[in-house]
Amino acid sequence: MTPLIEAEGLTRHFDLGRNQTVHAVDDVSLHIDQREIVGLVGESGSGKSTFGKTLLGLLDKTAGQVKFQGETLPQRYAPGDFQRHAQTMQMIFQDPYSSLNPRMTVGEIVGEGLRLHTSLSGREVRERVGDWLERVGLNAAHMARYPHEFSGGQRQRIGIARALIMGPEFVVCDEPISALDVSVQAQVVNLLGELKESMGLTMLFIAHDLSMVRYVSDRMAVMYLGSLIELGVSNNVFFHPKHPYTQMLVGSNPEPDPATERGRGRTAIRGEIPSPVNIRPGCRFANRCPKVMDVCRGTTPELKSVADPEGKEPDRLIACHLY
């Protein structure tokens, strides 16, 4: 299957001056097939959100390239590039309140893209906005209200309607449930799943909750300090993690199902994620890894395919000297 979107060696650095550089995303290669959901997990500061924004062109690429439907996208987007891709790629942001303009009504917020990028009449825009508000479980009669009049879960549904009303093929969901109550998270995830099936969406789903990522995604990618360190089928990565960091990340993740919880070891990740400024060669997890070897401190491991010796799962990509 031809990937819908491909990142090849994608890199995003931030120059702080005085010979200091933040390595937010370093040489990450990842493809996402049509109608596939890839979950991206890792601790705060691992570069997940920066990767998603760079993938969409919201941040300039320091190096590497992104291909969408085989077309290489610009290193730096011009206003015309944003307009051209507005109907094919969209983003659902993490904070459902700060991402909505408090001075605009819900109808204006959801319909803004249609007014800017289509030739629909005002009446057609209002009709489509009303349809989408109903589609995400809200009331079309409330389009004259403002964001502060809605709950957190309702605001996130507004953000989803704003992104998907354009009919995109690819959507980056940047931790869309992290700011919501637990009781609302499942509703939003189920809604995204329903819309994915009905619209044929392809998604990059960024989240901290590995259990939720396992539930919603086809494959799971693990990032640490700007690098991709493990990638595979979601259930296999979650229940049989191979990289030491993934093992600790999964072990520290609370599991609501007691039966599942008994089948997993409990671990905790020690220490804090290091600074991404001027990263030295070697494995980036070496200072926290319980299985660290001498080679880990000086040689950076490559992301390579590792076959399952029993042949029970597809090859997995792992960046670790243990494999």
N, C-alpha and C positions, 0 to 999 in steps of 0.2 A: 504494500500500500504506500502511495506517495504521501509523505508528510505534508500537513497543511502549513506548518510553520517549523523552521529549523534555526537554531542558534549554533554557530560554528565558531568556537574560540571566543565567545562573547566576553568582553572585558569592559569594566567601568571603574576608573580610578578618579579620585578627587584630590587635586593638588592643593595642599595646605600652605605651600611656600616653605622657605628655609629647608629645602631638600626633604620635605615630609610629604608622603603620599598615602592616602587611604585606599587600600585594595578592597573595595567593596564587592566587586565581582571579578574573578580572575579566571580567564580561559575556560569558560563553561560552554560545553557543547551538549545540546539537548534537542530532540525532535519530538513533535507531537502530531500524531496521525489524525485524520479527519474523524470527528465524532468521538474522540478520546478525551478523557479527563486525566491529567497528570497532577498528582498532589506533590507540593513542594514543602518540605518540613525542615526544621532546624531551630535552634535557639534564637532569641532576639539578638541582632547584630551579625547574623550569619550571611546576610546579603540577599535574602529572599525577595523582599519588596523592591530593592534596587534592580534585581535581575528582571522582575516583571515589568517595571517601568522602562528599563532599557530595551527590553524585547519589543515593547509597543512604540518606542521612539520618544517617550516622554522625557527620557534622559539621553544625551548624546553617547555614542559608543566610543570608548577609548581605543578599542581594537576589536577584531573579529567582525562577523557579519550576521545578519538575520535575513532569511529567505521566507517569503510568504507566497504560497502556491508557486514556488519555483523562481519567483522574482526577488532579486536582491534589493533590500530596502536601503535607503540613504543612511550614511553614517550620522548625519545631522539633519533633522527634519526642518524643512521650510514650511511656512504656513500652508502652502498648497498641498504638501504631503499629508498634513493632518486632515485637511478637508477631503483628500482623495481616499484616505483609509478610514474615515469616520464611520462609514457604513459597513466596514468589514471587520474592524477590530475595536473593542471597547474594554473598559475597565470598571470593575465594581470596587469601590474604595473601602478601606477598613473602618473609618469612623463615619457612621451614617448621619451624623449631625454636621460636623465641620465640612463635609463634602457637599452639603446642600446650601445654596445661597439663602440666608434667612430673610432677605428682602424680596424674594420671589415666591409666588404661590406654587403649590405642587403642580398645578397644570402647566405653569410656565417652565418649571424645572424639567418635568418629564418631556415636554414638547419642544424644548429649546433646540435639540439636535435636528428635529424635523423642520423647524423654521429656518435653520441655518443651511442645511444641506439638501433640502428637497424643494420641489416647486408646489407642494401641497397648499391648498387654500387654508385660511384660518379655521374654517368650519371642519375641514377634513382633519386638520391637526387636532382639534378639540375632540373629535369623534375617536380618533386613534388613541389619544391620551386616555380618554374614558375607558376604552376597551382594555388598555393595558393596566390601568389601575384595578379594574375588575379581575384581570387575569392573574395579578399577583396578590389577590385576596383583599383589596381595598375597595372603597366605595367611590364610584365615579362622581358622585354628587359632592365629594369633598375636595375637588380639584381647586377650589377657590381658597382653601385653607393654606396656612403657612407651616413650615417644618416643625416649629416648636409646639404645634398643637397635636403632634403625633408621638407615639411611644417609640422607643429605640428600635424595636422589631418592625414597626410600621415604617419608620424612616429608612431602614435598610431595604424594605420592599420598594419604597419609592426610588432608591438608588438603583435597584435591580431593574425596575421599569424604565428608568432613564437610560440605562445602558442597552437594554435589549430591544427597546422600541425601534432602534435603528436597524434591527435585523442583522446583527453581526454574525460572522462565521466563527470568530475567535474571541474569547473573553478571558481576561485575567481577573480572577477573584482574589483580591489582596486582603486576606484575613477577614472575610465578610461576616464572620460570626463571633469574632473575639470580643467585640464590645457589647454583645447581647447576653441576656440572661440565659441560663442553661435551658429553661423551658421553651425559649424561643429559637434556640440554635437549630434544633432538629426540624422545626417548621421551615426555616429558611433553607436549610440543606435539602429537604424534600422538595421544596419549591424549585430550587435550581435543578434538581434531578429531573423533575417533570418537564421543565422548560428545555432541558438538554435533549430529552427524548422527542418532544414535539417540534423543536426547531432544528435538530441536528447539530447542536452546538459543539464546539471544541473548546476545552477549558484548561487553563493552568490555575489550580486551586491551591492558594497559599494559606497555610494555617499552622498553629502550634499543636492543636489537638490531633495526635496521631490516630486515635480511634475514629474520629470523624473523617479524617483523610482516607483511612482504610475503607470506610463505608462508602465514600462518594467517588473515589478515584479508581482508575484502571491500573495505573502504575504509580509508584511512589519514588520521588527523588529526594535525597537527603543532602543538604548543604551545610558546610561548616566553614566559617571564616572566609567566605567568598568563593569556595571551591565545591564542586559536586563530588561527593565521596561514595555514594551508593545509589543505584538505580535498578529497580526491578518491579515485578508484579506486586501490587500493594499487599495482598495477603501474605505472600512469601516474605517480603521485606519485614512486615510487622511480626509475623509469627516465627520467622527464622532469620533474624538479622545477622549479618556477617561482619560488617565493620565494627570495631570496638565502640565507636561513637554511636552508631545506630543501636547497638545492643543496650548501651546505657540510656539512650534517649527513649527507647521503647520501654525499658524497665522502669523508668521514672515516670512514665505516662500513666495516669489513673485510668482504669478500665471499669466502666459501669456494670459489665456483665460478670458476676462472681465466678461463673463457670469458666469463662475465658481467663479471668484474673488468676485462677489457680494453676492454669497451664503455663504461666509466664513467671520468670524470675524477677524479683524486685531489686533494682539497683538505683544508685543515685550518681549523678554526674558531679564530680568534685571540682571545686574551683570555678573561676569565671572565665568566659570566653576571652582570649587575649585581644589586645588592641590590633585593629587591622592596618595600623600605620607602619609602613616600611617592614613588611613581613620578611623574615629570613628564610633561606632554603630549608628543606626538610618537611616532614609531615606536620601539618598545622595543629594536629591533635596530640602531638608527642608529649607536651608538658602536662597533659591530663589523662593520658592513656595508661591503663593498668598493664598493658602488654607491650609497652615501648621497648624497642631494641636500639642498638647503637646506630644501625643504618637509618633509623627513623629521624634522627636528629640532624642529619646532614644531606640526605637524599630525598627529594620530593617524589612520592609515589605517583605513578600514572594511573589514570582511570582505565581499567582493562576488563575484558570479558572473562568471567570465571564460570566454568561449567559445573553443573550439579553432578557429583560423582554417581548418583543413583539415577540420574536422568529424569527426575520427577518434576523439574521446573525448567523454564527457559534459562539460558545463560543470563547471569546478572553482571552488572558493571560495578566494580569496586576499586577504590583507590587506597590500597593498603599493602604494606610489605609482607604481611602475613600470607598473602595469596599470590 
